[in-house]
């Protein structure tokens, strides 16, 4: 029986610039009270011009490598999850690889948006269980704030997002003590893609870039908030229940639930449906905002560093986002 995959190192990085709700009041017709009531967010972090998701991912990777107490040369594969790559192509996996000076090893990019970390975690788990790789660096990094509509028309989305990154080192658990990733569960439904998407630019258009594209603002992300809220509140509890059943455990056995930090109202709704005490739900969206693929590993790193998550704890991760995509993972630490 192949060993389980364990997280041996973790780290995260947030750009220094903090943007409060009061700062956003100066850009658009909104208020601190309006934002907090609808999302639970008080502040978030923004990059400075010229900083990309690969830069944040590199910083997070350095912290994860240090935490794992390994030399970076021991890494034999990289997986990067983001919806906001530095360039149209290539993805950020090879850019993080180059910044680390690890040329030659494989780098895989995962484009599953808010569910990106769980999808990437599932891929890494299969590689390690099948003994394809022994030390995988998984990076989740986002710079969303440079392409948001800060007009009154776009305020519903613009107030939600922040920039940030987190990274983990994944290795086989040779001790065979039942610690590690117990299972991952992935789902999607592309029928709802336009509920949450960035429609343009698109290679379907010829030319792909035009003055009309800029004038119409169709390159800004758009969201049908009502449908996203409704589906997220249903699908995340469902996929958690699937994970619990698969592992023959109950919600009472779960020590911590880390939902994707999309909206605190969604997190609280998920907790209510699952009937898990809110004290077991890890939430940091008030300080960080929605960092898309990076939100779960940032919250995980904070909780581990603070000692909130202890050895032996069962932690369930769940996310829902653009695609639609959704998923869950169960980890025994």
TISEBA-837044 format. One line per 4 residues: number of its first residue (from 1); their letters; for each residue x, y, z of C-alpha. Coordinates in steps of 0.02 Angstrom, whole numbers, plus 50000, padded with zeros to 5 digits. Each point is the difference from the previous one (the first is absolute). Layout:
REM residues N
NUM	A	X,Y,Z | ...;
***
This chain:
REM residues 333
1	XXXX	50000,50000,50000 | 50073,50168,49949 | 50033,50129,50137 | 49883,50146,50026;
5	XXXX	50050,50175,49944 | 50043,50120,50140 | 50035,50186,50007 | 50176,50018,50066;
9	XXXX	50015,50188,49974 | 49884,50148,49976 | 50017,50187,49980 | 49905,50150,49936;
13	XXXX	50036,50177,49943 | 49890,50154,49996 | 50054,50161,49915 | 50032,50136,50130;
17	XXXX	49870,50124,49937 | 49837,49989,50099 | 49841,50072,49923 | 49855,50028,50119;
21	XXXX	49816,50021,49962 | 50023,50184,50039 | 50132,50010,49863 | 49875,49925,49877;
25	XXXX	49869,50129,50051 | 50111,50129,49913 | 49997,49902,49835 | 49816,49955,49983;
29	XXXX	49829,50024,50077 | 50014,49875,50142 | 50024,49997,50188 | 50089,49901,50133;
33	XXXX	49833,49946,50073 | 49933,49944,49830 | 50155,49895,49963 | 50007,49921,50173;
37	XXXX	49816,49954,50001 | 50007,49916,49830 | 50170,49916,50009 | 50077,50012,50173;
41	XXXX	50154,50085,49926 | 50085,50146,50087 | 50165,50007,49906 | 50105,49912,49870;
45	XXXX	50176,50008,49925 | 50046,50076,49831 | 50159,49979,49901 | 50098,50149,49937;
49	XXXX	50010,50026,49810 | 50120,49879,49916 | 49972,49857,50124 | 49923,49841,49930;
53	XXXX	49929,49840,50072 | 50164,49909,49964 | 50091,50126,50112 | 49880,49967,50143;
57	XXXX	50009,49813,49966 | 50190,50005,50006 | 49998,50085,50171 | 49876,49873,50067;
61	XXXX	50104,49858,49928 | 50156,50060,50092 | 49904,49998,50164 | 49931,49825,49968;
65	XXXX	50172,49934,49955 | 50073,50073,50159 | 49857,49928,50103 | 50029,49827,49925;
69	XXXX	50185,50013,50043 | 50052,49940,49827 | 50115,50067,49867 | 49906,50067,49851;
73	XXXX	50100,49883,49887 | 49905,49854,50078 | 49837,50057,49917 | 49964,49889,49850;
77	XXXX	49835,50074,49938 | 49902,50162,50010 | 49812,50027,49991 | 49934,50178,49990;
81	XXXX	49818,50052,50021 | 49940,50172,49946 | 49866,50089,49899 | 50111,50153,49984;
85	XXXX	50162,49950,49913 | 50131,50132,49963 | 49973,49975,49813 | 49870,49932,49880;
89	XXXX	50127,49860,49982 | 50102,49916,50069 | 49928,49962,50170 | 50088,50043,50162;
93	XXXX	50066,49825,50036 | 50153,50023,49891 | 50024,50178,50062 | 50006,49944,50182;
97	XXXX	50116,49860,49946 | 50118,50125,49916 | 49998,50118,50150 | 50048,49853,50112;
101	XXXX	50139,49948,49879 | 49927,49826,49976 | 50007,49987,49810 | 49970,49827,49930;
105	XXXX	49864,49935,50117 | 49819,49993,49944 | 49877,50140,50037 | 49813,49975,49985;
109	XXXX	49872,50142,49998 | 49826,49972,50071 | 49862,50119,49946 | 49854,49960,50114;
113	XXXX	49982,50171,50076 | 49931,50001,50178 | 50009,49810,50006 | 50177,50002,49931;
117	XXXX	50090,49951,50159 | 49891,49846,50029 | 50018,49946,49817 | 50188,50025,50009;
121	XXXX	50009,49909,50167 | 49907,49853,49922 | 50123,49993,49854 | 50150,50008,50116;
125	XXXX	49927,49863,50109 | 49985,49883,49851 | 50179,50033,49945 | 50067,49962,50173;
129	XXXX	49890,49848,50033 | 50056,49929,49832 | 50182,50038,50045 | 50023,50110,49847;
133	XXXX	50073,50141,50105 | 50064,50012,50178 | 50000,50185,50039 | 49872,50111,49916;
137	XXXX	49988,50188,50018 | 49820,50058,49984 | 49977,50188,49980 | 49834,50093,49999;
141	XXXX	50019,50185,49959 | 49885,50140,49944 | 50009,50181,49944 | 49820,50047,49964;
145	XXXX	49996,50181,50054 | 50083,50067,49842 | 49850,49949,49894 | 49845,50048,50098;
149	XXXX	49867,50126,49953 | 50011,50135,50133 | 49851,50095,49931 | 49830,49994,50085;
153	XXXX	49948,49870,49871 | 50137,49880,50053 | 50002,50031,50187 | 49913,49836,50047;
157	XXXX	50153,49904,49942 | 50136,50129,50025 | 49977,50006,50189 | 50023,49812,50021;
161	XXXX	50173,49961,49937 | 50176,50012,50067 | 50171,49941,49943 | 50104,49864,50082;
165	XXXX	50085,49832,49985 | 50034,49841,50096 | 50104,49846,49968 | 50018,49824,50069;
169	XXXX	50132,49865,49987 | 49922,49828,49978 | 50092,49836,50033 | 49958,49817,50034;
173	XXXX	49971,49957,50182 | 50125,49861,50027 | 49949,49977,50182 | 49834,49923,49946;
177	XXXX	49913,50075,50153 | 49840,50042,49903 | 50041,50186,49991 | 49981,50087,49834;
181	XXXX	49872,50028,49863 | 49860,49875,50026 | 49902,50043,49843 | 49955,50136,49874;
185	XXXX	49836,50023,49906 | 49982,50106,49843 | 49847,50059,49903 | 49951,50127,49866;
189	XXXX	49855,50061,49894 | 50045,50108,49850 | 49818,50042,49966 | 50020,50143,50122;
193	XXXX	50165,50069,49936 | 49930,50172,49961 | 49936,50023,50179 | 50178,50039,50053;
197	XXXX	50127,50035,49865 | 50117,50117,49911 | 49923,49993,49827 | 50135,50095,49906;
201	XXXX	50130,50000,49927 | 49958,49845,49899 | 50094,49920,49854 | 49826,49970,49926;
205	XXXX	50004,50183,49951 | 50104,50054,49852 | 50093,50106,50046 | 50004,49943,50180;
209	XXXX	50038,50176,50063 | 49910,50153,49934 | 49953,50177,50048 | 49819,49942,50016;
213	XXXX	50054,49872,50130 | 50078,50137,50105 | 49854,50120,49976 | 49869,49873,50054;
217	XXXX	50095,49940,50153 | 49960,49818,49964 | 50172,49948,50062 | 49945,50032,50181;
221	XXXX	49942,49846,50097 | 49812,49985,50019 | 49895,49905,50125 | 49818,49955,50024;
225	XXXX	50014,50017,50188 | 49831,49924,50040 | 50031,49840,49902 | 50178,49981,50062;
229	XXXX	49947,50022,50182 | 49858,49875,49979 | 50105,49866,49915 | 50151,50022,50114;
233	XXXX	49888,49981,50153 | 49933,49836,49931 | 50151,49922,49916 | 50129,50026,50137;
237	XXXX	49899,49910,50136 | 49958,49862,49875 | 50182,49969,49954 | 50050,50002,50184;
241	XXXX	49869,49866,50035 | 50068,49897,49856 | 50174,50011,50076 | 49938,49953,50174;
245	XXXX	49906,49849,49932 | 50150,49945,49898 | 50109,50000,50156 | 49866,49925,50113;
249	XXXX	50003,50148,50119 | 49869,50125,50059 | 50000,50189,50015 | 50030,49976,50186;
253	XXXX	50168,49920,49957 | 50057,50155,49907 | 50113,50115,50103 | 50008,50142,49873;
257	XXXX	49909,50050,49841 | 50088,50119,49882 | 49883,50064,49866 | 50060,50106,49855;
261	XXXX	49994,50179,50064 | 49880,50069,49870 | 49874,50085,50111 | 49978,49980,50188;
265	XXXX	49812,49982,49977 | 50032,49846,49892 | 50120,49926,50128 | 49873,50022,50139;
269	XXXX	49862,49926,49891 | 50108,49848,49963 | 50033,49978,50186 | 49815,50013,50039;
273	XXXX	49950,49870,49869 | 50137,49880,50059 | 49954,50031,50182 | 50181,50027,50047;
277	XXXX	50037,50122,50142 | 50057,50166,49930 | 50150,49992,50116 | 50066,49857,49892;
281	XXXX	49987,50103,49840 | 50161,50090,49955 | 49963,50173,49930 | 50120,50142,49958;
285	XXXX	49907,50091,49861 | 49976,50152,50111 | 50187,50038,49989 | 50048,49928,49831;
289	XXXX	49848,50002,49886 | 49974,49871,49864 | 50169,49942,49935 | 49924,49868,49886;
293	XXXX	50113,49846,49984 | 50113,50063,50141 | 49863,50023,50130 | 49995,49824,50073;
297	XXXX	50189,49975,50016 | 50022,50175,50075 | 49871,49958,50133 | 50080,49830,50025;
301	XXXX	50173,50074,50026 | 49937,50130,50123 | 49910,49866,50100 | 50150,49884,50006;
305	XXXX	50120,50139,50049 | 49884,50058,50140 | 49984,49822,50066 | 49814,49995,49967;
309	XXXX	50022,49842,49895 | 50092,49865,50097 | 50074,49830,49957 | 49863,49871,49981;
313	XXXX	49865,50127,49955 | 49883,49961,49857 | 49983,50151,49885 | 49875,50012,49857;
317	XXXX	50027,50122,49857 | 49862,50053,49881 | 49985,50125,49859 | 49881,50059,49866;
321	XXXX	50031,50119,49857 | 50005,50046,49818 | 49963,49861,49879 | 49899,49953,50100;
325	XXXX	50130,49893,50090 | 49993,49935,50177 | 50091,49874,50107 | 50054,49940,50170;
329	XXXX	50149,49919,50084 | 50024,49911,50166 | 50169,50009,50085 | 50059,49924,50164;
333	X	50143,50107,50068;
***
